[in-house]
Amino acid sequence: MSLVEVKVMRLPHGADLPLPAYQSAQAAGLDLLAAVSTDVMIAPGKRALVPTGIAIALSAGTEAQVRPRSGLAAKHGVTVLNSPGTIDADYRGEIQVILINLGNAPFVVKRGERIAQMIVAPVTHAALSEAQTLDDTSRGGSGFGSTGTD
């Protein structure tokens, strides 16, 4: 496991909240907290942009991915809409999470609630080169569901 420094700036509306934290020694993601001023109700089938009250400075060659928390998904049907959301190394604005309620009941986001997790990861840039043909493979151009029995 390697460490990479990430500078975190608390924004005024998140100043009293804890910084994102790993919940166990081997956890991959830092939990992001809701920095809402009042409870936010997300009706079934609806979405909300939830502020976290922090901005970060990532090192060049890294990104942060915002992913769902499995507990919210399993218990309430609430997930991150653009999962994984990507925070580029040159972004300095507030981290916000787009939550969607795919459950059957309204879901209330409360201040300080763990709403998503953030994973810091290395980035690889691709060097694209245009080609007239591509190598043959056993799969070829077969698409969705072509490699399994489903």
ABEGO torsion letter per residue (X at the ends): XBBBBBBBBBBAAAAABBBBBBABAABABBBBBBABABBBBBBBGBBBBBBAGBBBBBBBGBBBBBBBBAAAAAAAGBBBABOBBBBBAABABBBBBBBBBABABBBBBBBGBBABBBBBBBBBBBBBBBBABBBBBAAEABBBGAABAX
